[in-house]
Amino acid sequence: MPFDTPSSTTERPHVVIVGAGFAGLEAAKTLRDTPVRVTLVDRNNYHKFQPLLYEVAMAGLEPDDIAHNVRNIFQGNETVHFRLGTVTDVDPVRQQVHLRGSAPLSYDHLILAAGAVSTDFGIPGVEEHAYPLKNVPDAVNLRNRVLRQFERYDRQREAAGEGALTFVIVGGGPTGVEMAGALVELFDTLNDDFAEFDTREQARCILLEMEDYLLPPYERSLQTYTQRVLEGRGVDVRTGTAVERVDTDRVHLQESPPIPTQTLVWAAGVKASPVAGMVGTEQARDGRIVVNPDLSIPEHPTVYAVGDMAAIEGKDGYEPQLAQVAIQSGRHAATQIQRDLRNGTRESFEYWDLGQMATIGRNAAVAELGGGVSFKGVFAWFLWVVIHIAKLVGFRNRLSALVNWAYNYFTYNRSARLILDMVPIADDVPMEVEEVDQQVKERLKTVETQPR
Ligand SMILES: Cc1cc2nc3c(=O)[nH]c(=O)nc-3n(C[C@H](O)[C@H](O)[C@H](O)COP(=O)(O)OP(=O)(O)OC[C@H]3O[C@@H](n4cnc5c(N)ncnc54)[C@H](O)[C@@H]3O)c2cc1C
């Protein structure tokens, strides 16, 4: 039976899930033994573990340590089928999802789980000059940039220009903190690679945060600990500092002198995927779809929005855009479909807060668990490592990440120091496979002719 046809009364209902991230994948897993047909659509053929993108960007892990082929996850399962495709429109009245370059998918139930994209908050120059970190090509692109800056500096110091080895990270949330901690570790590793200069003296990592403290949602003692550790490891932490605009070779701040830099990493915020705007329903300020308590969309009870693209009312405003919220909401939407099939009543979603954690680098992390328990230091770091390995999808990924981390830990190395040119593809630019291929060819041609 073709998977893109609507179901007649005798067929199994067709569930379309858009996005194979944390939310979409969990929804598909929940439905895999349910009498339905599931089509799981994603623009990539892999699920990526976003919390570890920074490790790829900072040469600690390889892309295939943190990404897993979706078809492989559902191999042998007759219910869930994967479709590689980019969603370009959603028609909740005709119950159809439009894909670039192929026939629309008709559905009986729809789960929208397309996640979020970076936002520049309208700050001039960010889109053109900053390096985002939202997907695997972003991470590899940033890794290339960092490594290439050292090569440039090594080759010709004067020509490399001012700020060639000044790396500015904007956003003192978990991503910015984790990246800053890993970047100064990379400076240490590179010191053995470059005999002509001391990378620890020449390279600088500056972390900018608009609020007065790093890790804004964490408790104060963990915030101050984080700042102290980062500063002790050589990061120049500047809180209460807002970016005004970004140029090719400097970042301009609102109340202090500009910083010369050729590499600005944007870890300052996200907004909902453009897919959220395709449904024509109420959106919150950051573009997230405002959902009913059962996570369905107002006026369309068979359409759900989950994860980063859903504005889910919680105790203190909308629930945060975190992996656990995505997993639990994806599972909840799938469970409501199962309830509908059994003619049961639907339930409201309640987020079970398991806490949050962030690593600052080797032997240092902060953790806040549910019930007000918090801790920091080596034990928090060990817990962070164990949890992240356990949460990776697939045994091979877990084993490979464990081996790489153990190797890096004992050798003080960051072993994935490869410059691999790829095309960074923005999450909000829907492209077909052929277009991507074409872009790759064009970009590789440019890269090959560029002086390095
Ligand atoms: C760098 C970084 C670090 C993070 N660190 C943490 C952390 O330490 N802890 C934590 O809890 N959370 C962290 N998060 C947040 C966490 O990753 C997200 O909350 C979570 O991934 C949301 O899951 P999701 O399924 O809603 O979206 P995603 O995981 O983003 O998945 C969305 C999927 O939809 C697909 N998609 C998008 N648009 C289309 C389209 N038009 N057509 C087809 N497919 C499409 C994408 O390819 C993607 O696979 C981090 C996020 C980032 C970016």
The ligand as an SDF file (V2000), in Angstrom:
LIG
                    3D

 53 58  0  0  0  0  0  0  0  0999 V2000
   23.9520   23.5980   19.7920 C   0  0  0  0  0  0  0  0  0  0  0  0
   22.7970   23.1310   20.6260 C   0  0  0  0  0  0  0  0  0  0  0  0
   23.0260   22.6180   21.9050 C   0  0  0  0  0  0  0  0  0  0  0  0
   21.9630   22.1780   22.6830 C   0  0  0  0  0  0  0  0  0  0  0  0
   22.2210   21.6600   23.9270 N   0  0  0  0  0  0  0  0  0  0  0  0
   21.2010   21.1590   24.6710 C   0  0  0  0  0  0  0  0  0  0  0  0
   21.4460   20.5500   25.9150 C   0  0  0  0  0  0  0  0  0  0  0  0
   22.5960   20.4820   26.3880 O   0  0  0  0  0  0  0  0  0  0  0  0
   20.3920   20.0220   26.6050 N   0  0  0  0  0  0  0  0  0  0  0  0
   19.1120   20.0760   26.1040 C   0  0  0  0  0  0  0  0  0  0  0  0
   18.1980   19.5630   26.7550 O   0  0  0  0  0  0  0  0  0  0  0  0
   18.8500   20.6630   24.9380 N   0  0  0  0  0  0  0  0  0  0  0  0
   19.8580   21.2020   24.1960 C   0  0  0  0  0  0  0  0  0  0  0  0
   19.5980   21.7810   22.9830 N   0  0  0  0  0  0  0  0  0  0  0  0
   18.2070   21.8810   22.5500 C   0  0  0  0  0  0  0  0  0  0  0  0
   17.7070   20.5540   21.9730 C   0  0  0  0  0  0  0  0  0  0  0  0
   18.6310   20.0480   21.0590 O   0  0  0  0  0  0  0  0  0  0  0  0
   16.3540   20.8160   21.3210 C   0  0  0  0  0  0  0  0  0  0  0  0
   15.4640   21.2450   22.3150 O   0  0  0  0  0  0  0  0  0  0  0  0
   15.8200   19.5650   20.6420 C   0  0  0  0  0  0  0  0  0  0  0  0
   16.6810   19.1410   19.6210 O   0  0  0  0  0  0  0  0  0  0  0  0
   14.4380   19.8260   20.0670 C   0  0  0  0  0  0  0  0  0  0  0  0
   13.9850   18.6760   19.4570 O   0  0  0  0  0  0  0  0  0  0  0  0
   12.9670   18.7550   18.2460 P   0  0  0  0  0  0  0  0  0  0  0  0
   12.6570   17.3600   17.8610 O   0  0  0  0  0  0  0  0  0  0  0  0
   11.8540   19.6730   18.5760 O   0  0  0  0  0  0  0  0  0  0  0  0
   13.7840   19.4820   17.0670 O   0  0  0  0  0  0  0  0  0  0  0  0
   15.1200   19.0250   16.3520 P   0  0  0  0  0  0  0  0  0  0  0  0
   15.8860   18.0870   17.1860 O   0  0  0  0  0  0  0  0  0  0  0  0
   15.7520   20.2890   15.8990 O   0  0  0  0  0  0  0  0  0  0  0  0
   14.6090   18.2270   15.0790 O   0  0  0  0  0  0  0  0  0  0  0  0
   13.9020   18.8530   14.0460 C   0  0  0  0  0  0  0  0  0  0  0  0
   14.0170   17.9870   12.7880 C   0  0  0  0  0  0  0  0  0  0  0  0
   13.1550   18.5260   11.7970 O   0  0  0  0  0  0  0  0  0  0  0  0
   13.8180   18.5060   10.5360 C   0  0  0  0  0  0  0  0  0  0  0  0
   13.2460   19.5630    9.6980 N   0  0  0  0  0  0  0  0  0  0  0  0
   13.2690   20.8940    9.9220 C   0  0  0  0  0  0  0  0  0  0  0  0
   12.6330   21.5390    8.9450 N   0  0  0  0  0  0  0  0  0  0  0  0
   12.1940   20.6040    8.0690 C   0  0  0  0  0  0  0  0  0  0  0  0
   11.4550   20.6530    6.8420 C   0  0  0  0  0  0  0  0  0  0  0  0
   11.0340   21.8040    6.3000 N   0  0  0  0  0  0  0  0  0  0  0  0
   11.2070   19.4990    6.2050 N   0  0  0  0  0  0  0  0  0  0  0  0
   11.6330   18.3030    6.7000 C   0  0  0  0  0  0  0  0  0  0  0  0
   12.3150   18.2020    7.8760 N   0  0  0  0  0  0  0  0  0  0  0  0
   12.5850   19.3290    8.5340 C   0  0  0  0  0  0  0  0  0  0  0  0
   15.2840   18.7500   10.8870 C   0  0  0  0  0  0  0  0  0  0  0  0
   16.1460   18.2540    9.8750 O   0  0  0  0  0  0  0  0  0  0  0  0
   15.4300   17.9960   12.2110 C   0  0  0  0  0  0  0  0  0  0  0  0
   15.8630   16.6790   12.0230 O   0  0  0  0  0  0  0  0  0  0  0  0
   20.6410   22.2440   22.1800 C   0  0  0  0  0  0  0  0  0  0  0  0
   20.4090   22.7690   20.9040 C   0  0  0  0  0  0  0  0  0  0  0  0
   21.4830   23.1990   20.1250 C   0  0  0  0  0  0  0  0  0  0  0  0
   21.2200   23.7530   18.7550 C   0  0  0  0  0  0  0  0  0  0  0  0
  1  2  1  0
  2  3  1  0
  2 52  2  0
  3  4  2  0
  4  5  1  0
  4 50  1  0
  5  6  2  0
  6  7  1  0
  6 13  1  0
  7  8  2  0
  7  9  1  0
  9 10  1  0
 10 11  2  0
 10 12  1  0
 12 13  2  0
 13 14  1  0
 14 15  1  0
 14 50  1  0
 15 16  1  0
 16 17  1  0
 16 18  1  0
 18 19  1  0
 18 20  1  0
 20 21  1  0
 20 22  1  0
 22 23  1  0
 23 24  1  0
 24 25  2  0
 24 26  1  0
 24 27  1  0
 27 28  1  0
 28 29  2  0
 28 30  1  0
 28 31  1  0
 31 32  1  0
 32 33  1  0
 33 34  1  0
 33 48  1  0
 34 35  1  0
 35 36  1  0
 35 46  1  0
 36 37  1  0
 36 45  1  0
 37 38  2  0
 38 39  1  0
 39 40  1  0
 39 45  2  0
 40 41  1  0
 40 42  2  0
 42 43  1  0
 43 44  2  0
 44 45  1  0
 46 47  1  0
 46 48  1  0
 48 49  1  0
 50 51  2  0
 51 52  1  0
 52 53  1  0
M  END
$$$$
